[in-house]
Amino acid sequence: MLAEFVFATVSLIVVYNPFSKVPIFLSLTSGMKDEERNVVANRSIAIAGMLGLLAGLFGSFLLELLGVRLSSFKIYGGLMLLIFGVESGLGISLGEHKKSDKFDIAAVPLASPLLTGPGAMSSIMLLALNYGEILTMAALAACLFVCLVCLRFSKWISERVSEGALNVVSRIMGIILVAFAVQFIMAGFAGD
Amino acid sequence: MEPVVRAFVALFFVMQPFASINAFLSLTKNMHSRDRANAANKAVLAAALTLIIFTIIGPFILEILGVSLESFQIAGGIMLFLISLQFVLGLNVQKETPGKIDVAVVLIGVPLITGPGAMTAAILLSKTEGLNAVIWGAVLASLATFIVLRYAERIHRFIGPQGEEIMTRLMGLLLGSIAMEFIRKGFGM
């Protein structure tokens, strides 16, 4: 049981990739005071958690109800991650993004797609299928805790790491995300 | 029963009423609640009628044009996929935003940003679930959309813009997955 929990938690941390979110989080909260920043961090984790919870508990049910195979969801999730990864990796924007106001950024883009994006949701659903809802939710909680710590300490991190370095990390993460996305998509096509 | 449920849920997701709440509230800001209710009535009624008419006529048009079901599944799936991008990533692939003036027009425009989407979905669903199920599904989905718009204010106060964001996201995600299914079915996968 413990082994499975650890595995699930680590998988989620890899998918959520909180370390890569630090530069983005910082740039999104650039003008803010520390308390405001903390509020945004708390909120985005809360929302990400909510999304993850809903996905884990109802995701498979809804997909089945709609007659959608999990593999199709994986392909779709992969495509979302792909678009997102390309945008982060190349530092471009593929279309007009919605404008969000100050606290909204906790929801978009932070909570989703940055944190609990379609890839994370697919992973959560898969874990729930394989290991059961309870263990998955516990792993999710642990993972989100790590994410929260990363976000809350982002200022601390940025004071010790140069901005250039953070940027590079962000770009590299974008590329890795694209590779990850492709893997997801291929898994979707192979599955079922 | 099940086909109706599937049609209802799919169409409801395509209509994305939670995404419309914001627009609806800001547009009807200065109206009395009675006028606001009227606006909601008009918009949803128009949307529902258009949807049903199209569901019935659509397949005929496709047949006359010699478009195969599979081709339409792929094309329709791609359309729905692009529309879902708007809800999941906030990525707007449409160049124009709907005009601002007439409330009814925009409301018809906003639930029907997915207009092409809803109609596409309706036609696709009529082939997989049957015409009957889709008509019932459209009626139910319109009803549900109507209820959401009618209680927009209360809902907005309860779940807030972030709650709406979450709902929109989730529905967009499912919409995109439905789109993926159609594309795969079209290719025979």
Interface residues (C-beta under 8 A of the other chain):
Chain A: R43 I47 M50 L51 L54 A55 L62 L63 L65 L66 G67 V68 R69 S72 F73 I75 Y76 G77 L79 M80 I83 F84 L94 G95 E96 H97 K98 S100 F103 D104 A106 A107 V108 P109 A111 S112 P113 P118 M121 F189
Chain B: V5 R6 V9 A10 F81 S84 L85 V88 L89 G90 L91 N92 V93 T128 P161 Q162 E165 I166 R169 L170 L173 L174 G176 S177 I178 A179 M180 E181 R184 M189
